[in-house]
Amino acid sequence: MAAVVAHYDPQGDVADDLLATVRALHTRGARVCLVSTGLNDGAAAALAPWADVVRRENTGYDFWSYKVGIDRLRSQRPSGPFERLLLLNSSVWIDDAERLLQRMDAHRGRLDVISVTLSHEVRPHLQSFWLAFETPEVLASSAFERWWADLVPLSVREEVIARHELGLSAHFAQAGFRLGALFQPTREQRLRAVLRALENGFLPMPSGDVVSVDVAQADRLNPTMYAWDALYEELGVLKWELLRRNPHRLNLERLRGDPRLSRLL
C-alpha cells in the first residue's frame, strides 16, 4: 500500500491527528509521501520517521500535491503499479485512521475507487479529502495514467472542485470502474440534514401550517457539513472548516464534551 498526504498549514505546523494518521499508515506497512506547500522544519523533522516529506511551492491545491506525491512514489518503485493507493489531505480531523482503514478493508474487492463521503452537490462525486484506489486493475489502467498525465495545476478553488474533484469521479465512472463511499447516511440522518438546512435558510422554508419535507433534498447538501454528527459518530471524521469557521452556523455544542475538540470551537 502507498499513501500520499497533501498538507497545508499557514503556520507550517502539522496537526496532532494528522501526525497520528501518518504513523498509523506507516505501521500498516504503507509507503507514505507527505507533500506540503507550507511546512516548518520542526514539523518536517517530526514526520521524517514515518513519511518521505516533499516541500513544494504553494500552487495547484491538493490535487497537484497528489500528483507530485504519486510521481515521487513511482520514482522509488520502478517495478510496476501499486496494489493500493490512498490519497488524503489535511482538511479533515481524523479521530482514528485505523477505523477508516478497517472499513476500507471490509469493501476490498467490491469497489475500485472509494472515499469516505459521496456528495451530490452539482453532480454525484467522491469527495477527495480521503480517496483510495483499491484494486490493481484501476491502478494499472490507462484511465489512471491519463488522469494524472493530463492534470494541470489550477489556482482557482472553484475550478479545482469542478475540474478535478467532480471530474475525477466522472472520469473513472465512464471508464467502467466501481465507485463508492464508506459513509452511507440513513433516511433519518438525511432527514436531519434537510431540517438543519431549512433551519439555517440554506433551503427555502415551505409555506403553510402543514408542510412536507422531501428527504431527497439531502442530496443537495454537503454531508461533511449537514450530516457532520453522523459522520463523526460512525467514522470519526470532521472537516476543519466546520470546526474553525462553521460556515453554515450549525449547532456544534455536543463537541464541547470532547477536550480534543472543544478548544477549537
N, C-alpha and C positions, 0 to 999 in steps of 0.2 A: 504494500500500500504506500502511496505517496500523497503528500498534502502540501498545498500552497496556501499560506496565510497572507492576506493583503492587509497591511496595517497603516493606520494614520492616526496621529495624535498631535494636536497643536503644540504641546509641551515636549513632545518627543518621548513620552513615557509609555510603558506597556502596562495595561491593567492587570490586576492580580488574577482575574478569571481567565484572561487570555493566556497568561503565562501557564496557568494550570492546564488549560486546554492543549497547549503545545506540549507540555510534559506528558499528558495523557496519550497524545498521539505517538510521541516518541516511545513511551512504554509499550504501546501496541505494536511496535516494530515499524512504524511508518517513517519514511524519509521525509522530513519536514523542511520546507523552504519558506522562510518568512521574508516577504518583500515589503519594505517600508518606504514611504515618502516623507517620513519625519521620525527619526529615532535617535535619541541621545546615546552617548557612549555607555552610560551606566545600564540602560535598558538593553542595549546590544550585548553587553557582557553577561547580563542575567539570562539572556536567551541562548547564548552560544553553546552551552552543553546539550541543548535539546533541538536546535534548529540551525540550518545554514541561513545566515542573515545576509540579505541583499538590501542595500540602500540605494535609492534612485531619486531622480528629481520628481517633483510633485506635478505630474501630468498624466492624463488618461484615466484617472479614477481607478477603482478596484479591478476592473476587467483588464486594464493594461498591466497591473501588478500580477494578476493571474497569468497572463501570457509570459511575462518576464520570469515568473517562478517556474512555469512549465518548461520554458526553454532552458533554464538553469538545471532543472532536474534531468532533462533529457541529455544535456551535455555530459552529465555524470553517469548516465545509464545508456550506453550506445547499443545495448543488446536487443532492444525492442520496446514495444509499448508496455505501460504499466497494466497490472490486473485491476487495480482500483485507484482512483484519483479523487481526492477531496479538495474542494476549493472553499475557503471560508474567509470572512473579513472581520474587522474589529468593530463593526457597527452594532453588535449584539453582546449582551451579558449572558454568559452560559454558566449555569449552576454546576453541571457535571457533564463533561463531554462524553464520558463513558456511557451515560444513559442514552445519548443520541447514537453513539456507535453501536450499542446493542440493538437499538431499534432498527438501525440500518441493516445489521446482520440478519434480523428476522425477515427482511424483504429480499435477501440475496436470491438471485435467480428469477425474480418476478418483475424487476424494473431495471432499465438500463441507466436512466438518469433520475436522481432522487434529490429532493430538497426537504427542508423542514416544513415549509409552508408553500401553498399554492394560492396565488392571488388571481382574482377575476377582473381587477381594475384594467380598463381598456380592453383587454382580452386575456384569456387564461394563460398564466405563465408561472413557472417556478421562480420563487424569489431567491436571489443569488447570494445572500449572506452565508448560506451553507448549501453547497451544491456538489453532489457526488456523481461521478461517472463510475458505475458499479460493475460493468462487465467488460471483459477483454474485447468483445465484439464492437462495442461502441468506441473504445479507446483505439482500436486498430482500424477504424473505419475511415473512409475518405471524407465523410461528413465531419468528423472530428478534425482531420487535417485541414480541411477547407475553412472551417470556422475560425481557427486560430491563425491560419495563414492570411486570411482576408481581414482580420481585425485591425482597426486603425485607432490610435489614441484620440479621444474626444474630450473637449474641455467644457462642455455644457452638460450639467447633470441630467436635465430632461432628455437630452439627445442620447445620453448613455443608457438611460432607462428604456427609451423607445427602441433603439437600435441593438443594444447589447442584451439587456435583461429580457425584454419581450422577444427580441429577435432570436436569442439562443433557443428558447423553448419551441418557437415555430420552426427553426432550422432542423432541430433533431426530431421533432414530431413528423415533419414532412419526409425525413429520411427513413421513417418507419420504426424509430426506436420508442420504447415504452417509457413514459414519463409519469412521475407520481410524487406525492409528498407524504411525510410521516404524520403530519397533523391533519386530521380529518374531523372538523367540528361537527358536533351532533346538531340535531334540529333545535334543541333547547339552547345550545350555545350560539347558534346562528340567530335565533330569535332575540337573545340578549344583546347581540351585536347590533341588530336593527333598532331595538329600543334605545340603545345608547346613541345611535346616530340620529334618531328622532329627537331625543332629549337635547342634544347639543346643537341641533339645527343643521347637521350635515345632510340629512334627508328631510324633505318637506313634511311637515306635520299634516296628517289627514284632517279634513274638516268634518264637523258634525259631532254629535254626542256619542254616537256608536260608530266605532271605527274598526276596520280590519287591518291586520298587518301581514304583508307579504314576506314570508321568510326568505324568499328568493332574492330579496333586496340585499341580503348579506353578501351576495356575490359581488356587489359593487364596493364592498368595504375591505380595507386592508386588514387581514387577520392579525397582523402583529400589533395593531392598534385596537381594533374593536373587539377582538377576541383574546386580548392580552392575558387575561386571568386564566383562561382555559389552556393557553399555550404554556404559561408559567407552571401551572399545576401538572400538566401532562409531561412536558419535556424540559422544564427549567430554563426557558429562553425568554429574554426580554430585549426589546430594542433600546439602545442607549438614547435614541431620540425621544422615546416615551419617558424614560427616567429623567432626562435632563431638560427637555422642552415641553413635553406633553402637549403637542400642538392642537389636539382635539379636545383639550380640557376634560379629560376622563378622570373619574374618581379612583385614585390610587392609594387610598387610605390603608387598605389591607396590607400593603407592602411595608408600612411603617413598623410592623411587628418583626420584620427581618432586619437585624442590625447591620447586615452587609449592604442593604439597600436603602434603609431609612435615611442615612446621611446624604444620599444622592437626591432625595426628593425636596 
